[in-house]
């Protein structure tokens, strides 16, 4: 006779047969009674009570001819059955009855016919486990073979710790790890000296595998002598040693207790003596000596505490390292930005000399020519002089080759070569009336041409001043854009404007080379203008450094692309320079790596920092380079939502 009983109430023989079949696994620890009426059920309850058994689980069917719901509710009124777990099996029609039983708290579970295979077994498994956890305190492990082993084992450990709490707190916490481990070793060896059917006391040679990371572990190893290393696999598949265990340490403790896969791979480093325990042997050992359980529990908790401390310490160290790296990265970007800014200031100051000198020369010319214009201006000069002044201000000067060609064509009409050159410079070589006057009235016509030349010089001087002023404006704009303080806020950024500002910065170096630009219709992204400007400066600086002395070419293209249902702007910077060898391309994004020769300082901040900036903007960089052919770098940045073409949104 068992201490506990299960009652099944159902008048359907087929159902009863199913109940008996699925509940058979529990009959070794629970007596099973099957009845087909309420009266037989009540008789069975009285019989169980007389035998001093306790009802653990009652399963009752409910339909028109059998009021199983009321039977379960009445169990609460009897002291010896009110703690029993109650499961109602319904035909699915009496929903109101089921809800009433549930709301009154007199029903633990409800099933509906037809019952799927094993559903009754699974329900009984859970409910009996729940009952035993409430009813038993000392013999939980006796039921762990047929019920929820993990829950029962945890409850058993908790109960045992509460049972031995006074001695645990007063005596064992004052022991050192060494003293505690030595005492446990003595008690374990004393137990296995009398009985060791599983050969728990073992000796392993070096490099013996105890646990494997990610695999199930059924054992707990207690090291009594020797050394064991734990290895963890990183994201690249390399095994890294994380900790070493020696005498008194436990291996596989967490996975043994929780049933989870092993956290690490454990390998012996030396000849190692261990005590190997499976769950059954562990239960026997812990029950063998009332002193062993609190000792071993204390040791196990210390093991878990050490592991937790290592985990917290590692996390704190990683957090400090991450914060340090972030600070270092920010300092690197700022330092490089200031270094580049210094270079830019020096370069722009040098570049300003040319336009400023040209403005000064234009101002002197204007001073001279305007004075003459005001003195010599006559109505006869008014119309043609005004036209010539505007033409000189707006029309580009003739090239040398074109000028020679037009002089040569006019020489057969006007033998005077100096006069012919003046007409061509004034672009009056197609004015046939003026040419005829020069042939007939040489002195007066020459004087007229000389007067027109003053207007042309005035217009050219004005044009020079305007062009140089615009040049200075563009240079200052580019410098201000780069030097703007980085407030870390993300703003709408026009990538094309940033590229143009960067081209202005390098205009003097670009004069010797060909620049091809092809821009997409939209180029708005959300980002940090200064950080992105650093990227374009670096890419163009690297491209310029790689170009040959002659026939260099840089191409800048932007286009919209879609990747994983998101719109991106792809900025491509290509050059026909020296290219990067294949063996260096894998290192091109390493911190402080450069392909420039020693002493050749460029304006770039380094591709590693560029990559970090682009990644912060949720983008990425791709590089393609062939030695002797050139390098192409593609930068992908997510487009601002407002800047995405409608056809890409659909």
DRENRO-556412 format. One record per residue (C-alpha): residue number from 1; residue in one letter; chain; x, y, z. Coordinates in steps of 0.5 Angstrom, whole numbers, plus 500, padded with zeros to 3 digits. Layout:
<sites>
[NUM,A,A,[X,Y,Z]]
...
</sites>
This chain:
<sites>
[1,X,A,[500,500,500]]
[2,X,A,[502,507,498]]
[3,X,A,[502,513,502]]
[4,X,A,[498,517,497]]
[5,X,A,[492,515,492]]
[6,X,A,[489,517,486]]
[7,X,A,[481,517,484]]
[8,X,A,[478,517,477]]
[9,X,A,[471,518,477]]
[10,X,A,[468,516,470]]
[11,X,A,[462,511,468]]
[12,X,A,[465,510,461]]
[13,X,A,[469,504,460]]
[14,X,A,[473,506,454]]
[15,X,A,[475,512,458]]
[16,X,A,[477,508,464]]
[17,X,A,[481,504,460]]
[18,X,A,[485,510,457]]
[19,X,A,[486,513,465]]
[20,X,A,[489,507,467]]
[21,X,A,[494,506,461]]
[22,X,A,[496,513,462]]
[23,X,A,[496,513,470]]
[24,X,A,[500,507,470]]
[25,X,A,[507,510,471]]
[26,X,A,[505,513,477]]
[27,X,A,[502,507,481]]
[28,X,A,[509,505,484]]
[29,X,A,[508,511,489]]
[30,X,A,[500,512,488]]
[31,X,A,[495,507,489]]
[32,X,A,[490,508,483]]
[33,X,A,[482,507,484]]
[34,X,A,[477,507,478]]
[35,X,A,[470,508,480]]
[36,X,A,[464,509,476]]
[37,X,A,[459,513,480]]
[38,X,A,[458,518,485]]
[39,X,A,[456,513,491]]
[40,X,A,[462,508,489]]
[41,X,A,[467,514,489]]
[42,X,A,[464,516,496]]
[43,X,A,[465,509,499]]
[44,X,A,[472,509,496]]
[45,X,A,[474,516,500]]
[46,X,A,[472,513,506]]
[47,X,A,[476,506,505]]
[48,X,A,[482,510,503]]
[49,X,A,[481,514,510]]
[50,X,A,[480,508,514]]
[51,X,A,[487,506,511]]
[52,X,A,[490,512,513]]
[53,X,A,[492,514,506]]
[54,X,A,[491,521,503]]
[55,X,A,[488,523,497]]
[56,X,A,[493,526,492]]
[57,X,A,[489,527,486]]
[58,X,A,[482,526,484]]
[59,X,A,[480,526,476]]
[60,X,A,[472,526,475]]
[61,X,A,[468,526,469]]
[62,X,A,[462,531,468]]
[63,X,A,[456,530,464]]
[64,X,A,[449,530,464]]
[65,X,A,[449,523,468]]
[66,X,A,[455,524,472]]
[67,X,A,[455,530,476]]
[68,X,A,[463,530,477]]
[69,X,A,[464,538,478]]
[70,X,A,[459,538,484]]
[71,X,A,[463,532,487]]
[72,X,A,[470,535,486]]
[73,X,A,[467,541,489]]
[74,X,A,[464,537,495]]
[75,X,A,[471,535,497]]
[76,X,A,[473,542,500]]
[77,X,A,[468,540,505]]
[78,X,A,[472,534,508]]
[79,X,A,[478,535,512]]
[80,X,A,[482,529,509]]
[81,X,A,[480,531,502]]
[82,X,A,[481,538,501]]
[83,X,A,[488,538,499]]
[84,X,A,[487,534,494]]
[85,X,A,[489,536,487]]
[86,X,A,[482,536,483]]
[87,X,A,[482,535,475]]
[88,X,A,[475,536,471]]
[89,X,A,[474,532,465]]
[90,X,A,[468,535,461]]
[91,X,A,[464,534,454]]
[92,X,A,[465,541,453]]
[93,X,A,[458,543,453]]
[94,X,A,[458,545,461]]
[95,X,A,[462,551,460]]
[96,X,A,[458,555,466]]
[97,X,A,[459,549,471]]
[98,X,A,[467,549,469]]
[99,X,A,[467,557,470]]
[100,X,A,[463,556,477]]
[101,X,A,[468,551,479]]
[102,X,A,[474,555,477]]
[103,X,A,[472,562,480]]
[104,X,A,[470,558,487]]
[105,X,A,[477,556,487]]
[106,X,A,[475,549,487]]
[107,X,A,[478,546,481]]
[108,X,A,[485,546,479]]
[109,X,A,[485,544,472]]
[110,X,A,[480,542,466]]
[111,X,A,[480,538,460]]
[112,X,A,[475,537,455]]
[113,X,A,[474,530,451]]
[114,X,A,[476,527,447]]
[115,X,A,[483,527,450]]
[116,X,A,[489,527,446]]
[117,X,A,[494,522,447]]
[118,X,A,[498,523,454]]
[119,X,A,[495,529,456]]
[120,X,A,[492,526,462]]
[121,X,A,[499,523,464]]
[122,X,A,[502,530,463]]
[123,X,A,[496,533,467]]
[124,X,A,[497,528,473]]
[125,X,A,[505,529,472]]
[126,X,A,[504,537,474]]
[127,X,A,[499,536,479]]
[128,X,A,[502,530,483]]
[129,X,A,[508,534,483]]
[130,X,A,[505,540,486]]
[131,X,A,[501,536,491]]
[132,X,A,[508,532,493]]
[133,X,A,[511,539,494]]
[134,X,A,[506,541,499]]
[135,X,A,[505,535,502]]
[136,X,A,[512,532,503]]
[137,X,A,[518,535,506]]
[138,X,A,[523,530,508]]
[139,X,A,[522,525,502]]
[140,X,A,[521,529,496]]
[141,X,A,[527,525,492]]
[142,X,A,[523,519,493]]
[143,X,A,[518,521,488]]
[144,X,A,[523,525,483]]
[145,X,A,[524,518,479]]
[146,X,A,[516,519,476]]
[147,X,A,[515,526,478]]
[148,X,A,[518,533,476]]
[149,X,A,[525,531,478]]
[150,X,A,[528,539,477]]
[151,X,A,[523,542,482]]
[152,X,A,[523,536,487]]
[153,X,A,[531,537,487]]
[154,X,A,[531,544,488]]
[155,X,A,[525,544,493]]
[156,X,A,[529,538,497]]
[157,X,A,[535,542,497]]
[158,X,A,[531,548,500]]
[159,X,A,[528,544,505]]
[160,X,A,[535,541,507]]
[161,X,A,[538,548,507]]
[162,X,A,[532,550,512]]
[163,X,A,[533,544,516]]
[164,X,A,[540,545,517]]
[165,X,A,[540,553,517]]
[166,X,A,[542,554,524]]
[167,X,A,[548,549,524]]
[168,X,A,[550,552,517]]
[169,X,A,[550,559,519]]
[170,X,A,[553,558,526]]
[171,X,A,[559,553,524]]
[172,X,A,[560,553,517]]
[173,X,A,[561,560,515]]
[174,X,A,[567,561,519]]
[175,X,A,[571,555,515]]
[176,X,A,[575,557,510]]
[177,X,A,[575,554,503]]
[178,X,A,[580,549,504]]
[179,X,A,[578,547,511]]
[180,X,A,[571,546,508]]
[181,X,A,[573,542,502]]
[182,X,A,[577,538,506]]
[183,X,A,[572,536,511]]
[184,X,A,[567,534,505]]
[185,X,A,[573,530,502]]
[186,X,A,[574,526,508]]
[187,X,A,[566,525,509]]
[188,X,A,[565,523,502]]
[189,X,A,[571,518,502]]
[190,X,A,[568,515,508]]
[191,X,A,[562,514,505]]
[192,X,A,[565,511,498]]
[193,X,A,[570,506,502]]
[194,X,A,[564,502,504]]
[195,X,A,[560,502,498]]
[196,X,A,[562,505,491]]
[197,X,A,[558,501,486]]
[198,X,A,[559,506,481]]
[199,X,A,[566,507,482]]
[200,X,A,[565,515,484]]
[201,X,A,[572,515,486]]
[202,X,A,[576,516,480]]
[203,X,A,[583,518,477]]
[204,X,A,[584,521,470]]
[205,X,A,[590,522,466]]
[206,X,A,[592,529,463]]
[207,X,A,[587,532,458]]
[208,X,A,[581,528,460]]
[209,X,A,[575,531,458]]
[210,X,A,[570,532,463]]
[211,X,A,[564,537,460]]
[212,X,A,[563,539,453]]
[213,X,A,[561,546,452]]
[214,X,A,[553,546,450]]
[215,X,A,[552,539,451]]
[216,X,A,[548,536,456]]
[217,X,A,[551,534,463]]
[218,X,A,[549,529,468]]
[219,X,A,[555,529,473]]
[220,X,A,[558,533,478]]
[221,X,A,[565,532,479]]
[222,X,A,[569,534,486]]
[223,X,A,[576,535,485]]
[224,X,A,[580,532,491]]
[225,X,A,[587,533,488]]
[226,X,A,[590,536,481]]
[227,X,A,[588,541,476]]
[228,X,A,[582,542,471]]
[229,X,A,[582,548,466]]
[230,X,A,[575,551,463]]
[231,X,A,[575,553,456]]
[232,X,A,[570,558,453]]
[233,X,A,[569,558,445]]
[234,X,A,[569,565,443]]
[235,X,A,[565,568,437]]
[236,X,A,[571,566,432]]
[237,X,A,[571,559,434]]
[238,X,A,[577,559,438]]
[239,X,A,[577,556,445]]
[240,X,A,[579,561,451]]
[241,X,A,[581,559,458]]
[242,X,A,[577,562,463]]
[243,X,A,[578,559,469]]
[244,X,A,[582,554,473]]
[245,X,A,[580,549,478]]
[246,X,A,[584,545,484]]
[247,X,A,[583,541,490]]
[248,X,A,[576,543,493]]
[249,X,A,[573,546,487]]
[250,X,A,[567,543,483]]
[251,X,A,[566,542,476]]
[252,X,A,[559,542,472]]
[253,X,A,[556,544,478]]
[254,X,A,[551,549,475]]
[255,X,A,[549,544,469]]
[256,X,A,[548,539,474]]
[257,X,A,[543,542,478]]
[258,X,A,[539,546,473]]
[259,X,A,[539,541,467]]
[260,X,A,[542,546,463]]
[261,X,A,[547,545,457]]
[262,X,A,[554,546,460]]
[263,X,A,[557,553,460]]
[264,X,A,[564,551,458]]
[265,X,A,[569,545,456]]
[266,X,A,[573,542,462]]
[267,X,A,[579,538,461]]
[268,X,A,[584,536,466]]
[269,X,A,[591,539,466]]
[270,X,A,[595,534,471]]
[271,X,A,[593,527,474]]
[272,X,A,[587,529,477]]
[273,X,A,[583,525,483]]
[274,X,A,[575,526,483]]
[275,X,A,[569,524,486]]
[276,X,A,[564,523,480]]
[277,X,A,[557,524,482]]
[278,X,A,[550,522,478]]
[279,X,A,[544,525,481]]
[280,X,A,[542,518,484]]
[281,X,A,[549,517,487]]
[282,X,A,[548,524,490]]
[283,X,A,[542,523,493]]
[284,X,A,[544,517,497]]
[285,X,A,[550,521,499]]
[286,X,A,[547,527,501]]
[287,X,A,[542,522,505]]
[288,X,A,[547,518,508]]
[289,X,A,[550,523,513]]
[290,X,A,[546,529,516]]
[291,X,A,[552,533,517]]
[292,X,A,[554,532,510]]
[293,X,A,[548,536,506]]
[294,X,A,[549,542,510]]
[295,X,A,[557,542,509]]
[296,X,A,[556,540,501]]
[297,X,A,[551,545,500]]
[298,X,A,[555,551,503]]
[299,X,A,[561,548,499]]
[300,X,A,[556,549,493]]
[301,X,A,[554,556,494]]
[302,X,A,[561,558,495]]
[303,X,A,[562,555,488]]
[304,X,A,[556,559,485]]
[305,X,A,[558,565,489]]
[306,X,A,[565,565,486]]
[307,X,A,[562,564,479]]
[308,X,A,[557,570,480]]
[309,X,A,[563,574,483]]
[310,X,A,[567,572,477]]
[311,X,A,[562,574,472]]
[312,X,A,[560,581,475]]
[313,X,A,[568,583,475]]
[314,X,A,[568,581,468]]
[315,X,A,[562,585,466]]
[316,X,A,[565,591,470]]
[317,X,A,[572,590,467]]
[318,X,A,[569,590,460]]
[319,X,A,[564,596,461]]
[320,X,A,[570,600,463]]
[321,X,A,[574,597,457]]
[322,X,A,[568,599,453]]
[323,X,A,[568,606,456]]
[324,X,A,[575,607,455]]
[325,X,A,[575,605,448]]
[326,X,A,[569,610,447]]
[327,X,A,[573,615,450]]
[328,X,A,[580,614,446]]
[329,X,A,[576,614,440]]
[330,X,A,[573,620,441]]
[331,X,A,[579,623,443]]
[332,X,A,[582,620,437]]
[333,X,A,[577,623,432]]
[334,X,A,[578,630,436]]
[335,X,A,[585,630,436]]
[336,X,A,[585,628,428]]
[337,X,A,[580,633,427]]
[338,X,A,[584,639,430]]
[339,X,A,[591,636,426]]
[340,X,A,[587,636,420]]
[341,X,A,[584,643,422]]
[342,X,A,[591,646,423]]
[343,X,A,[593,643,416]]
[344,X,A,[587,646,413]]
[345,X,A,[588,653,416]]
[346,X,A,[595,653,413]]
[347,X,A,[593,651,407]]
[348,X,A,[587,656,406]]
[349,X,A,[592,661,408]]
[350,X,A,[597,660,403]]
[351,X,A,[591,659,398]]
[352,X,A,[588,666,400]]
[353,X,A,[595,669,397]]
[354,X,A,[593,668,390]]
[355,X,A,[586,671,390]]
[356,X,A,[588,677,395]]
[357,X,A,[593,679,390]]
[358,X,A,[589,678,384]]
[359,X,A,[584,683,388]]
[360,X,A,[589,688,389]]
[361,X,A,[591,688,382]]
[362,X,A,[584,689,380]]
[363,X,A,[583,694,385]]
[364,X,A,[589,698,382]]
[365,X,A,[587,697,375]]
[366,X,A,[580,699,376]]
[367,X,A,[583,706,380]]
[368,X,A,[586,707,373]]
[369,X,A,[581,705,368]]
[370,X,A,[575,708,372]]
[371,X,A,[579,715,372]]
[372,X,A,[580,715,365]]
[373,X,A,[573,712,363]]
[374,X,A,[569,718,367]]
[375,X,A,[574,723,363]]
[376,X,A,[574,720,356]]
[377,X,A,[567,718,356]]
[378,X,A,[563,721,350]]
[379,X,A,[556,719,347]]
[380,X,A,[559,716,341]]
[381,X,A,[562,711,346]]
[382,X,A,[556,709,350]]
[383,X,A,[553,704,347]]
[384,X,A,[559,700,344]]
[385,X,A,[563,701,350]]
[386,X,A,[557,699,355]]
[387,X,A,[557,692,351]]
[388,X,A,[564,691,351]]
[389,X,A,[564,692,359]]
[390,X,A,[559,687,360]]
[391,X,A,[562,682,355]]
[392,X,A,[569,683,359]]
[393,X,A,[565,681,366]]
[394,X,A,[561,675,363]]
[395,X,A,[565,672,357]]
[396,X,A,[571,668,359]]
[397,X,A,[577,670,355]]
[398,X,A,[579,667,349]]
[399,X,A,[584,661,349]]
[400,X,A,[591,663,346]]
[401,X,A,[590,658,341]]
[402,X,A,[584,661,339]]
[403,X,A,[587,668,339]]
[404,X,A,[592,666,334]]
[405,X,A,[588,663,329]]
[406,X,A,[583,669,329]]
[407,X,A,[589,674,329]]
[408,X,A,[591,670,323]]
[409,X,A,[585,670,319]]
[410,X,A,[584,678,320]]
[411,X,A,[591,679,318]]
[412,X,A,[590,679,310]]
[413,X,A,[585,685,312]]
[414,X,A,[589,689,317]]
[415,X,A,[596,689,315]]
[416,X,A,[598,692,322]]
[417,X,A,[599,686,327]]
[418,X,A,[599,690,333]]
[419,X,A,[592,693,331]]
[420,X,A,[589,686,329]]
[421,X,A,[591,683,336]]
[422,X,A,[587,689,339]]
[423,X,A,[581,687,335]]
[424,X,A,[581,680,337]]
[425,X,A,[582,681,344]]
[426,X,A,[576,686,344]]
[427,X,A,[573,680,340]]
[428,X,A,[571,686,335]]
[429,X,A,[574,682,329]]
[430,X,A,[568,681,326]]
[431,X,A,[565,688,326]]
[432,X,A,[566,689,319]]
[433,X,A,[564,697,319]]
[434,X,A,[570,698,324]]
[435,X,A,[575,694,320]]
[436,X,A,[573,698,314]]
[437,X,A,[574,705,318]]
[438,X,A,[581,702,320]]
[439,X,A,[582,702,313]]
[440,X,A,[580,709,311]]
[441,X,A,[581,713,317]]
[442,X,A,[587,710,321]]
[443,X,A,[588,715,326]]
[444,X,A,[581,716,328]]
[445,X,A,[579,709,328]]
[446,X,A,[585,707,332]]
[447,X,A,[584,712,337]]
[448,X,A,[577,709,338]]
[449,X,A,[580,702,339]]
[450,X,A,[584,705,344]]
[451,X,A,[579,708,348]]
[452,X,A,[575,701,347]]
[453,X,A,[581,698,350]]
[454,X,A,[580,702,357]]
[455,X,A,[573,699,358]]
[456,X,A,[575,692,356]]
[457,X,A,[580,693,362]]
[458,X,A,[575,695,366]]
[459,X,A,[571,689,365]]
[460,X,A,[576,684,366]]
[461,X,A,[578,687,372]]
[462,X,A,[571,687,375]]
[463,X,A,[571,680,373]]
[464,X,A,[577,678,376]]
[465,X,A,[575,681,383]]
[466,X,A,[568,678,383]]
[467,X,A,[571,671,381]]
[468,X,A,[577,672,386]]
[469,X,A,[572,674,392]]
[470,X,A,[567,668,390]]
[471,X,A,[573,664,391]]
[472,X,A,[575,666,398]]
[473,X,A,[568,665,400]]
[474,X,A,[568,658,397]]
[475,X,A,[574,657,401]]
[476,X,A,[572,660,408]]
[477,X,A,[565,656,407]]
[478,X,A,[569,650,406]]
[479,X,A,[574,651,412]]
[480,X,A,[568,653,416]]
[481,X,A,[564,647,415]]
[482,X,A,[570,643,417]]
[483,X,A,[572,647,423]]
[484,X,A,[564,647,426]]
[485,X,A,[564,645,433]]
[486,X,A,[561,638,433]]
[487,X,A,[555,638,438]]
[488,X,A,[554,631,437]]
[489,X,A,[547,632,435]]
[490,X,A,[544,629,428]]
[491,X,A,[542,634,423]]
[492,X,A,[539,634,416]]
[493,X,A,[546,633,412]]
[494,X,A,[546,635,404]]
[495,X,A,[552,630,402]]
[496,X,A,[553,633,396]]
[497,X,A,[554,640,399]]
[498,X,A,[559,637,404]]
[499,X,A,[563,634,398]]
[500,X,A,[563,640,394]]
[501,X,A,[566,644,400]]
[502,X,A,[571,638,401]]
[503,X,A,[573,639,393]]
[504,X,A,[574,647,395]]
[505,X,A,[579,645,400]]
[506,X,A,[583,641,395]]
[507,X,A,[582,645,389]]
[508,X,A,[589,647,388]]
[509,X,A,[591,640,388]]
[510,X,A,[586,638,384]]
[511,X,A,[588,643,378]]
[512,X,A,[593,638,376]]
[513,X,A,[588,633,375]]
[514,X,A,[581,631,372]]
[515,X,A,[575,631,377]]
[516,X,A,[568,627,374]]
[517,X,A,[562,628,378]]
[518,X,A,[555,625,378]]
[519,X,A,[550,626,383]]
[520,X,A,[544,623,385]]
[521,X,A,[537,627,385]]
[522,X,A,[537,626,393]]
[523,X,A,[542,626,398]]
[524,X,A,[539,628,405]]
[525,X,A,[541,624,411]]
[526,X,A,[541,625,418]]
[527,X,A,[548,625,421]]
[528,X,A,[553,629,424]]
[529,X,A,[556,634,419]]
[530,X,A,[563,635,422]]
[531,X,A,[564,628,422]]
[532,X,A,[562,626,415]]
[533,X,A,[566,632,413]]
[534,X,A,[572,628,416]]
[535,X,A,[570,622,412]]
[536,X,A,[570,626,405]]
[537,X,A,[576,630,407]]
[538,X,A,[580,623,408]]
[539,X,A,[577,619,402]]
[540,X,A,[579,625,397]]
[541,X,A,[586,626,401]]
[542,X,A,[588,619,400]]
[543,X,A,[585,619,393]]
[544,X,A,[590,625,391]]
[545,X,A,[596,622,395]]
[546,X,A,[595,616,390]]
[547,X,A,[594,619,384]]
[548,X,A,[600,619,378]]
[549,X,A,[604,626,377]]
[550,X,A,[600,626,370]]
[551,X,A,[593,624,368]]
[552,X,A,[590,623,374]]
[553,X,A,[583,622,375]]
[554,X,A,[578,622,381]]
[555,X,A,[571,620,380]]
[556,X,A,[565,622,385]]
[557,X,A,[558,618,384]]
[558,X,A,[552,618,388]]
[559,X,A,[546,614,387]]
[560,X,A,[540,611,391]]
[561,X,A,[540,604,393]]
[562,X,A,[536,599,397]]
[563,X,A,[538,594,402]]
[564,X,A,[534,590,406]]
[565,X,A,[528,594,405]]
[566,X,A,[531,600,407]]
[567,X,A,[534,606,402]]
[568,X,A,[541,608,402]]
[569,X,A,[545,613,399]]
[570,X,A,[552,610,396]]
[571,X,A,[558,615,395]]
[572,X,A,[563,612,391]]
[573,X,A,[570,615,390]]
[574,X,A,[574,612,385]]
[575,X,A,[582,614,383]]
[576,X,A,[586,611,378]]
[577,X,A,[592,611,382]]
[578,X,A,[597,606,385]]
[579,X,A,[592,602,388]]
[580,X,A,[593,597,394]]
[581,X,A,[596,591,395]]
[582,X,A,[591,585,396]]
[583,X,A,[595,583,403]]
[584,X,A,[594,590,405]]
[585,X,A,[587,590,404]]
[586,X,A,[585,586,410]]
[587,X,A,[589,591,414]]
[588,X,A,[586,598,411]]
[589,X,A,[581,599,417]]
[590,X,A,[586,598,422]]
[591,X,A,[587,603,427]]
[592,X,A,[593,608,425]]
[593,X,A,[594,603,419]]
[594,X,A,[597,607,413]]
[595,X,A,[600,606,406]]
[596,X,A,[603,613,406]]
[597,X,A,[610,613,405]]
[598,X,A,[614,616,412]]
[599,X,A,[614,623,412]]
[600,X,A,[608,624,407]]
[601,X,A,[603,627,412]]
[602,X,A,[596,627,408]]
[603,X,A,[590,631,411]]
[604,X,A,[586,624,412]]
[605,X,A,[584,622,419]]
[606,X,A,[585,614,417]]
[607,X,A,[580,609,415]]
[608,X,A,[579,606,421]]
[609,X,A,[576,612,424]]
[610,X,A,[572,613,418]]
[611,X,A,[569,606,419]]
[612,X,A,[567,608,426]]
[613,X,A,[564,614,424]]
[614,X,A,[560,611,418]]
[615,X,A,[558,605,423]]
[616,X,A,[555,610,428]]
[617,X,A,[551,613,422]]
[618,X,A,[548,606,421]]
[619,X,A,[552,605,415]]
[620,X,A,[558,601,412]]
[621,X,A,[564,602,408]]
[622,X,A,[567,597,402]]
[623,X,A,[573,598,399]]
[624,X,A,[576,595,392]]
[625,X,A,[583,596,389]]
[626,X,A,[587,593,384]]
[627,X,A,[595,595,384]]
[628,X,A,[596,599,378]]
[629,X,A,[589,601,376]]
[630,X,A,[586,605,382]]
[631,X,A,[582,604,388]]
[632,X,A,[574,605,389]]
[633,X,A,[571,606,396]]
[634,X,A,[563,606,397]]
[635,X,A,[560,609,403]]
[636,X,A,[553,607,404]]
[637,X,A,[549,612,409]]
[638,X,A,[541,611,410]]
[639,X,A,[537,616,407]]
[640,X,A,[533,621,411]]
[641,X,A,[526,619,410]]
[642,X,A,[524,625,407]]
[643,X,A,[529,624,402]]
[644,X,A,[527,618,399]]
[645,X,A,[524,618,392]]
[646,X,A,[517,616,392]]
[647,X,A,[519,610,387]]
[648,X,A,[523,607,393]]
[649,X,A,[518,608,398]]
[650,X,A,[513,604,394]]
</sites>
